[in-house]
Amino acid sequence: MAKPTAKVKRAWITQYEAAFFYTLDQILRNDENAEEFSEFHAQAKRLTAAQLHVVAKYASEYFVEKANPNPGKVPENKIGGLMKEAIGEALKRIANDEQA
C-alpha cells in the first residue's frame, strides 16, 4: 500500500483530534467509559481547555503516525492501547513544551 499523502494524514489528524478531545473530556468527568484512561486524570485536570486541545492534537498526530499507513485499519483490540499510548506521549510532550 502506498504511503498516504501529507494532505490525507492532515485530514486523519483532524478527525482523530476530535475523538481525543472527547476522550480527555470524559477522563476529566470521571466517566466510566474512560476508566482505562483514569491514570491521566490528575494530569489532565491541571490543564486549561486550550492545553487540552493541544494534547488532543499531539495525541492524534502520534496515533496517526503509529497507525500508519491507515488508522482506520487498526484492529479493534489494539485501538484502546494505542490511544492510551498516544495520550501518554501527548501529555509528556506538552509538559516538555511548558518547560522550554
N, C-alpha and C positions, 0 to 999 in steps of 0.2 A: 504494500500500500504506500502510495506517495505521501510525503510529509505534507501536513496542512499548511496553507499559506499563512502569512502573518495576519491577514485580514480575518481568516477563519479562526485562528487562535484568539484574536482580539474579541471576536463575537462569542466564543465559548467562555472566555474570561468574564465578559459582561454578564452572560447568562448565569454562570455559577456564582458570581458575586452576590446576586440577589439571594440565592439559596444559602450562602454562607452567612449573610447578614441576618436572614431569618433564623438560622441555627443559633447565632450569637444572641439574638433577642430571646430565644427560647431558653438558652443557658441562663441568661440574666433573670428570667421569670421562674427559674427552677422548674420548668415544665418537665413532666415525667417522660416526654418524648426526647428530651435532651439529657437523660440520665447518663448515657455513655460518655457525654462530654462534661460531666459535672466537675472534673478536675480543673477545668478552665474557668469556673465560676468566679473565684476570687480575683483572678487576673482581669477578666472581662468587666467585673464590677467597678474597677478603678478607672476604666477608660471612658472618655466622653463619647457622645454619639458620632462625632467626626472621626475619632480614633477607631471606633468600631467599624466604620465604613472602610477605613484604610486596612484594618485587619481583614475584613471580608475580601477586599481587593487582593491583598497579598495571598490570602488562602486560596482564592480562585486561581491566581497565577500559578501557585505551587501545584494545585490539583490538576490543572490543565497540562502542566509540564510533565508531571509524573504519570498522568493517564495517557500520554502521547502514544500513538498517533490519534486516538479517538476517545475522548472521555465518555462518550455515550455507550461505549462497548466495554466499560469496566464491569467485571462480574459483580452482580448484586451483593454477594457475600464479601466483597473487598471494598465496597464504597464507604462504609462506616469507618473502617480503619484508615483509609486514605484521607477521608475528611478530617478525622481526628489528628492525623499526622500534619495535614495542611494547616489546621488551626493552631496547633502547637508551634509549627515553624513560623507562622504569621505573627504570633504573639512574641516570639523571640526577636523577630525582625523589627517589630515596632519598638520593642524595648531598646534594641540597638540604635534605632533611629533617634530615640529620645536622648540617649547618652552621647550621641555625636554632636 
